[in-house]
C-alpha cells in the first residue's frame, strides 16, 4: 500500500519505508537460492529442531493455508522432510534434510549480508540506539481489550510483539490485526492458559527456546469469575489467573529480562485490606471482592518485586487503565454482567489504557524508574496497605508456596517477614 506524501515524514511511515527497504534487500540476496523471506524464516526455525506444522505457523504468524504452501515448496526442493512425531504417532514433525541444513546456512549468510548492507550507513552508536528503540515485548491477554490495543500500538511503532492468550482461534485473529499494523518485526502468538501452572511453565519453555532475551513483560491477562471456581491446580480461578500467573511467569522469565521491564495491569478498585484466611474466597466468595483482592495482590507484588530487584537493571511498575470499554465481563449475568455493561457505556477506549502500558514498557524517560503505580498516566499513591512491606512479604511467601517457582529473587520471603 503506497504511503500518502503528507504522511511520508512521520516516524511510523519512515519505519514502514525502512522495513520495505530491508525486505527488498533480503529478497535480492535470497533470490539466487530460490528462497523468499518467509521461506528463510521457516528454515531458521527448523534449524533449531523438529516442530509440527501448526506450531511453526503459530510461531511465525502465518495462516494455515499459506503454511501448507510454504512447506510444499520446501519439500519439492528436498530441504524439508515430514517424520512421525515420536511424542505423538498420530502427528508429523517437520525437519531439515542434510541438503536443507546446507541451504539454511547459505540463507542465513545471505540474510546477514542483507542486514549488513541495510545497517552499513549507521555508526555503531546509531545502530545501538536503533536496537534500543526496537524492543521485544511479551503481552499477555493480547487477544482483546487493552492487551490487543497494547500489542497493536507496540507493533505500529516498530517493536517485536509476542502475544499470549488462552484461545487459539481468537489469538490467531488478533495476530492478523496486529501484523497488519506492524512496521518492524512481525508479531508472534503463543497460546497459553494462564490459570494452569503447567501451561505457564510450558509457555516459559517455548519462550526460552525461541528467544535469548526479552525487553519487557506486560502482565495484562485477567479474569473475574462470577462464582468460586477452582483451577486444575486446585486454586481459586481469579486469584490464580490475576495474581499467581504473573508471579510465576515473571519468576520463570527473569533470566530473559536482561535490564528489562516488568509491567502489570491493575485497577484503582484494588482492595484496601487483605484477609489471608480468605485469600481464595474460602470463607465467603464475591466476584468483586475476589477481583479487587487480586488487583491489590498485583500492586503488592510489583512493589515487593521492585524492592527485591533494587540494584539490578530490571524494573517493575504497574498501572490502572481506568474504566475501559472492553469485552471484559461480557456475556456474564447478574451483578457482574450489569457492572461490565455499565463500564462499557461510560469507560474510556482500550487505546487510552494501552498508551500507558506502551509508555511503561518502552519510554526512555522511565529508565531506572521502579516500584511505581500509575493512575491517569501519572505516578500516584495506591492505597495504604500496598506500602506495608510485611504484608507484601507474607503474600510473596504464600505465592511461593502455591507456585514453587524454583527461583528466589534476592532474599527469601521468610527472612523478609522477620
TIMIMAR-288353 format. One line per 3 residues: their letters; for each residue x, y, z of C-alpha. Coordinates in nm, 2 decimals, always signed. Example, Ala and Ser with C-alpha at 12.3 -4.5 7.8 and 13.67 -1.06 7.14 Angstrom:
REM residues 2
as) +1.23 -0.45 +0.78 | +1.37 -0.11 +0.71
REM end
This chain:
REM residues 418
xxx) +0.00 +0.00 +0.00 | +0.15 +0.34 -0.10 | +0.22 +0.60 +0.17
xxx) +0.05 +0.94 +0.11 | +0.31 +1.21 +0.06 | +0.15 +1.41 +0.35
xxx) +0.25 +1.12 +0.59 | +0.59 +1.03 +0.44 | +0.79 +1.22 +0.70
xxx) +0.62 +1.08 +1.01 | +0.81 +0.82 +1.22 | +0.56 +0.54 +1.15
xxx) +0.58 +0.59 +0.78 | +0.96 +0.61 +0.79 | +0.97 +0.28 +0.97
xxx) +0.74 +0.13 +0.71 | +0.97 +0.26 +0.43 | +1.27 +0.12 +0.61
xxx) +1.11 -0.22 +0.67 | +1.02 -0.24 +0.30 | +1.37 -0.15 +0.20
xxx) +1.51 -0.41 +0.43 | +1.27 -0.67 +0.28 | +1.38 -0.58 -0.07
xxx) +1.75 -0.62 +0.02 | +1.68 -0.96 +0.18 | +1.47 -1.07 -0.12
xxx) +1.76 -0.98 -0.36 | +2.01 -1.18 -0.15 | +1.78 -1.48 -0.11
xxx) +1.65 -1.50 -0.47 | +1.96 -1.69 -0.61 | +1.89 -1.96 -0.35
xxx) +1.53 -1.99 -0.47 | +1.40 -1.86 -0.13 | +1.17 -1.59 -0.01
xxx) +1.20 -1.41 +0.33 | +0.91 -1.63 +0.46 | +1.09 -1.95 +0.35
xxx) +1.41 -1.83 +0.51 | +1.22 -1.78 +0.84 | +1.08 -2.14 +0.82
xxx) +1.43 -2.28 +0.76 | +1.57 -2.08 +1.05 | +1.31 -2.22 +1.29
xxx) +1.35 -2.57 +1.17 | +1.73 -2.54 +1.22 | +1.65 -2.53 +1.59
xxx) +1.49 -2.87 +1.58 | +1.18 -3.06 +1.45 | +0.85 -2.89 +1.50
xxx) +0.49 -2.95 +1.39 | +0.34 -2.76 +1.10 | +0.08 -2.60 +1.33
xxx) +0.34 -2.48 +1.59 | +0.56 -2.35 +1.30 | +0.27 -2.14 +1.17
xxx) +0.19 -2.01 +1.52 | +0.55 -1.90 +1.59 | +0.58 -1.73 +1.25
xxx) +0.23 -1.57 +1.25 | +0.15 -1.74 +0.92 | -0.20 -1.87 +0.85
xxx) -0.26 -2.24 +0.79 | -0.32 -2.22 +0.41 | +0.00 -2.02 +0.35
xxx) +0.20 -2.25 +0.58 | +0.09 -2.55 +0.37 | +0.20 -2.38 +0.05
xxx) +0.54 -2.29 +0.20 | +0.61 -2.64 +0.33 | +0.51 -2.79 -0.01
xxx) +0.77 -2.56 -0.18 | +1.04 -2.67 +0.06 | +0.95 -3.04 +0.02
xxx) +0.97 -3.00 -0.36 | +1.32 -2.86 -0.31 | +1.41 -3.16 -0.09
xxx) +1.51 -2.94 +0.20 | +1.23 -3.03 +0.44 | +1.10 -3.38 +0.54
xxx) +0.80 -3.49 +0.74 | +0.85 -3.76 +1.00 | +0.63 -3.92 +1.26
xxx) +0.63 -3.72 +1.58 | +0.79 -3.95 +1.84 | +0.58 -3.78 +2.11
xxx) +0.25 -3.84 +1.92 | +0.25 -4.10 +1.65 | -0.07 -3.95 +1.51
xxx) +0.10 -3.63 +1.41 | +0.41 -3.54 +1.20 | +0.70 -3.32 +1.28
xxx) +0.89 -3.12 +1.02 | +1.27 -3.13 +1.00 | +1.56 -3.03 +0.77
xxx) +1.72 -3.28 +0.54 | +2.10 -3.28 +0.50 | +2.05 -3.06 +0.19
xxx) +1.81 -2.84 +0.39 | +2.08 -2.78 +0.66 | +2.32 -2.66 +0.39
xxx) +2.06 -2.44 +0.23 | +1.97 -2.29 +0.57 | +2.33 -2.20 +0.64
xxx) +2.36 -2.03 +0.30 | +2.03 -1.85 +0.36 | +2.14 -1.73 +0.70
xxx) +2.46 -1.59 +0.54 | +2.26 -1.42 +0.27 | +2.02 -1.27 +0.52
xxx) +2.31 -1.14 +0.74 | +2.47 -0.98 +0.43 | +2.14 -0.80 +0.36
xxx) +2.13 -0.68 +0.72 | +2.49 -0.56 +0.69 | +2.41 -0.37 +0.37
xxx) +2.10 -0.22 +0.53 | +2.27 -0.10 +0.85 | +2.60 -0.02 +0.70
xxx) +2.55 +0.36 +0.67 | +2.48 +0.37 +1.05 | +2.76 +0.42 +1.30
xxx) +2.79 +0.17 +1.58 | +2.63 +0.41 +1.83 | +2.34 +0.47 +1.60
xxx) +2.29 +0.10 +1.55 | +2.28 +0.05 +1.92 | +2.03 +0.34 +1.96
xxx) +1.81 +0.18 +1.69 | +1.83 -0.15 +1.87 | +1.73 +0.01 +2.20
xxx) +1.42 +0.16 +2.03 | +1.31 -0.16 +1.87 | +1.23 -0.39 +2.17
xxx) +1.09 -0.74 +2.20 | +0.79 -0.73 +2.43 | +0.56 -1.00 +2.57
xxx) +0.20 -0.91 +2.62 | -0.04 -1.15 +2.80 | -0.41 -1.13 +2.75
xxx) -0.33 -1.00 +2.40 | -0.64 -1.13 +2.21 | -0.88 -0.85 +2.30
xxx) -0.92 -0.53 +2.50 | -0.63 -0.34 +2.64 | -0.39 -0.63 +2.57
xxx) -0.48 -0.62 +2.20 | -0.46 -0.24 +2.18 | -0.12 -0.25 +2.35
xxx) +0.01 -0.51 +2.11 | -0.11 -0.31 +1.81 | +0.04 +0.02 +1.93
xxx) +0.38 -0.15 +2.01 | +0.38 -0.32 +1.66 | +0.29 +0.00 +1.49
xxx) +0.59 +0.17 +1.64 | +0.83 -0.10 +1.53 | +0.86 -0.32 +1.83
xxx) +0.85 -0.70 +1.81 | +0.54 -0.82 +2.00 | +0.49 -1.17 +2.14
xxx) +0.12 -1.22 +2.20 | -0.01 -1.46 +2.46 | -0.37 -1.56 +2.52
xxx) -0.57 -1.87 +2.60 | -0.79 -1.92 +2.30 | -0.60 -2.01 +1.98
xxx) -0.88 -1.90 +1.74 | -0.91 -1.55 +1.89 | -0.54 -1.52 +1.93
xxx) -0.48 -1.60 +1.57 | -0.74 -1.34 +1.46 | -0.58 -1.09 +1.69
xxx) -0.23 -1.17 +1.55 | -0.35 -1.09 +1.20 | -0.48 -0.75 +1.30
xxx) -0.15 -0.67 +1.48 | +0.05 -0.79 +1.19 | -0.14 -0.55 +0.96
xxx) -0.02 -0.26 +1.19 | +0.34 -0.38 +1.23 | +0.62 -0.16 +1.10
xxx) +0.90 -0.37 +1.23 | +0.95 -0.74 +1.30 | +0.63 -0.94 +1.26
xxx) +0.44 -1.03 +1.58 | +0.40 -1.39 +1.70 | +0.14 -1.57 +1.90
xxx) +0.18 -1.83 +2.17 | -0.13 -1.99 +2.32 | -0.13 -2.05 +2.70
xxx) -0.39 -2.10 +2.97 | -0.26 -1.88 +3.25 | -0.49 -2.03 +3.50
xxx) -0.28 -2.35 +3.47 | +0.07 -2.36 +3.62 | +0.17 -2.64 +3.39
xxx) +0.06 -2.42 +3.09 | +0.26 -2.13 +3.23 | +0.57 -2.35 +3.26
xxx) +0.52 -2.48 +2.91 | +0.50 -2.12 +2.79 | +0.82 -2.04 +2.96
xxx) +1.00 -2.33 +2.79 | +0.87 -2.22 +2.45 | +0.98 -1.86 +2.51
xxx) +1.33 -1.98 +2.62 | +1.35 -2.20 +2.31 | +1.28 -1.90 +2.08
xxx) +1.45 -1.61 +2.25 | +1.77 -1.53 +2.43 | +1.64 -1.20 +2.57
xxx) +1.31 -1.01 +2.62 | +1.29 -0.63 +2.68 | +0.96 -0.61 +2.86
xxx) +0.69 -0.84 +3.01 | +0.34 -0.69 +3.02 | +0.14 -0.90 +3.26
xxx) -0.21 -0.79 +3.14 | -0.42 -1.11 +3.13 | -0.71 -1.11 +3.39
xxx) -1.04 -1.25 +3.47 | -1.33 -1.22 +3.72 | -1.52 -1.54 +3.80
xxx) -1.89 -1.49 +3.89 | -1.88 -1.78 +4.12 | -1.60 -1.95 +4.31
xxx) -1.42 -2.19 +4.07 | -1.10 -2.39 +4.12 | -0.83 -2.43 +3.86
xxx) -0.67 -2.76 +3.76 | -0.42 -2.68 +4.04 | -0.70 -2.65 +4.30
xxx) -0.66 -2.28 +4.33 | -0.94 -2.02 +4.31 | -0.96 -1.90 +3.95
xxx) -0.95 -1.52 +3.99 | -0.66 -1.53 +4.23 | -0.47 -1.79 +4.02
xxx) -0.51 -1.60 +3.69 | -0.48 -1.24 +3.81 | -0.20 -1.28 +4.07
xxx) -0.03 -1.62 +4.07 | +0.01 -1.63 +3.69 | +0.21 -1.31 +3.67
xxx) +0.40 -1.40 +3.99 | +0.51 -1.74 +3.84 | +0.56 -1.62 +3.48
xxx) +0.78 -1.33 +3.59 | +1.00 -1.57 +3.80 | +1.04 -1.81 +3.51
xxx) +1.13 -1.53 +3.26 | +1.35 -1.33 +3.48 | +1.67 -1.47 +3.32
xxx) +1.55 -1.34 +2.98 | +1.48 -0.99 +3.11 | +1.84 -0.85 +3.08
xxx) +1.78 -0.50 +3.20 | +1.41 -0.53 +3.10 | +1.09 -0.41 +3.25
xxx) +0.80 -0.58 +3.42 | +0.47 -0.40 +3.37 | +0.15 -0.51 +3.55
xxx) -0.21 -0.41 +3.48 | -0.40 -0.35 +3.80 | -0.71 -0.14 +3.90
xxx) -0.78 +0.17 +4.10 | -1.05 -0.05 +4.26 | -0.79 -0.26 +4.44
xxx) -0.89 -0.37 +4.79 | -0.79 -0.17 +5.10 | -0.73 -0.48 +5.32
xxx) -0.61 -0.84 +5.28 | -0.75 -1.13 +5.48 | -0.50 -1.41 +5.45
xxx) -0.77 -1.65 +5.59 | -0.99 -1.57 +5.29 | -0.73 -1.52 +5.02
xxx) -0.90 -1.75 +4.78 | -1.26 -1.69 +4.90 | -1.25 -1.99 +5.12
xxx) -1.48 -1.84 +5.39 | -1.70 -1.64 +5.15 | -1.69 -1.55 +4.78
xxx) -1.80 -1.24 +4.60 | -1.68 -1.18 +4.24 | -1.59 -0.81 +4.30
xxx) -1.41 -0.88 +4.63 | -1.21 -1.16 +4.46 | -1.13 -0.93 +4.17
xxx) -1.03 -0.63 +4.39 | -0.83 -0.86 +4.61 | -0.63 -0.99 +4.31
xxx) -0.57 -0.63 +4.20 | -0.43 -0.55 +4.54 | -0.21 -0.85 +4.51
xxx) -0.08 -0.72 +4.18 | +0.04 -0.39 +4.34 | +0.19 -0.57 +4.64
xxx) +0.38 -0.80 +4.40 | +0.50 -0.50 +4.19 | +0.63 -0.31 +4.50
xxx) +0.79 -0.62 +4.65 | +0.95 -0.72 +4.32 | +1.10 -0.37 +4.28
xxx) +1.24 -0.39 +4.63 | +1.40 -0.73 +4.56 | +1.54 -0.62 +4.23
xxx) +1.69 -0.30 +4.36 | +2.04 -0.26 +4.24 | +1.97 -0.46 +3.92
xxx) +1.88 -0.33 +3.58 | +1.53 -0.48 +3.59 | +1.24 -0.26 +3.69
xxx) +0.88 -0.33 +3.79 | +0.59 -0.09 +3.77 | +0.21 -0.12 +3.74
xxx) -0.08 +0.09 +3.61 | -0.45 +0.12 +3.61 | -0.61 +0.19 +3.28
xxx) -0.92 +0.32 +3.45 | -1.27 +0.20 +3.35 | -1.24 +0.08 +2.99
xxx) -1.49 -0.02 +2.72 | -1.36 -0.37 +2.66 | -1.52 -0.72 +2.64
xxx) -1.41 -0.79 +3.00 | -1.71 -0.95 +3.17 | -1.93 -0.95 +2.85
xxx) -2.17 -1.24 +2.84 | -2.19 -1.29 +3.22 | -2.51 -1.25 +3.41
xxx) -2.60 -1.10 +3.75 | -2.42 -0.81 +3.91 | -2.10 -0.87 +3.72
xxx) -2.29 -0.85 +3.39 | -2.46 -0.53 +3.48 | -2.13 -0.37 +3.61
xxx) -1.94 -0.47 +3.29 | -2.22 -0.33 +3.07 | -2.21 +0.00 +3.26
xxx) -1.83 +0.02 +3.23 | -1.86 -0.03 +2.85 | -2.10 +0.26 +2.84
xxx) -1.90 +0.51 +3.04 | -1.55 +0.37 +3.01 | -1.27 +0.51 +2.80
xxx) -1.13 +0.34 +2.50 | -0.89 +0.04 +2.53 | -0.64 +0.25 +2.33
xxx) -0.62 +0.50 +2.61 | -0.52 +0.24 +2.86 | -0.28 +0.08 +2.61
xxx) -0.09 +0.41 +2.57 | +0.01 +0.39 +2.94 | +0.12 +0.03 +2.91
xxx) +0.33 +0.11 +2.60 | +0.49 +0.41 +2.78 | +0.58 +0.20 +3.08
xxx) +0.73 -0.07 +2.86 | +0.93 +0.15 +2.62 | +0.97 +0.51 +2.72
xxx) +1.33 +0.62 +2.78 | +1.21 +0.87 +3.03 | +1.13 +0.58 +3.27
xxx) +1.47 +0.42 +3.25 | +1.55 +0.31 +3.61 | +1.21 +0.40 +3.74
xxx) +1.07 +0.12 +3.96 | +0.82 +0.04 +4.22 | +0.56 +0.29 +4.09
xxx) +0.18 +0.28 +4.05 | +0.04 +0.49 +3.76 | -0.31 +0.64 +3.76
xxx) -0.43 +0.86 +3.47 | -0.09 +0.80 +3.32 | +0.10 +0.96 +3.61
xxx) +0.27 +0.82 +3.92 | +0.01 +0.82 +4.20 | -0.04 +0.68 +4.56
xxx) -0.21 +0.35 +4.58 | -0.40 +0.25 +4.90 | -0.21 +0.25 +5.23
xxx) -0.20 -0.13 +5.26 | +0.01 -0.16 +4.95 | +0.31 +0.01 +5.12
xxx) +0.32 -0.24 +5.41 | +0.64 -0.45 +5.34 | +0.54 -0.72 +5.60
xxx) +0.21 -0.79 +5.42 | +0.39 -0.78 +5.08 | +0.65 -1.03 +5.20
xxx) +0.38 -1.26 +5.35 | +0.19 -1.26 +5.03 | +0.51 -1.34 +4.85
xxx) +0.58 -1.63 +5.08 | +0.23 -1.77 +5.02 | +0.26 -1.72 +4.65
xxx) +0.59 -1.91 +4.65 | +0.43 -2.20 +4.84 | +0.14 -2.21 +4.59
xxx) +0.36 -2.20 +4.27 | +0.70 -2.33 +4.36 | +0.87 -2.11 +4.10
xxx) +1.21 -2.28 +4.16 | +1.39 -1.94 +4.18 | +1.43 -1.70 +4.47
xxx) +1.46 -1.33 +4.39 | +1.73 -1.20 +4.63 | +1.63 -1.26 +4.99
xxx) +1.39 -1.55 +5.08 | +1.05 -1.43 +5.18 | +1.06 -1.57 +5.54
xxx) +1.37 -1.35 +5.60 | +1.18 -1.05 +5.47 | +0.90 -1.12 +5.71
x) +1.14 -1.13 +6.00
REM end
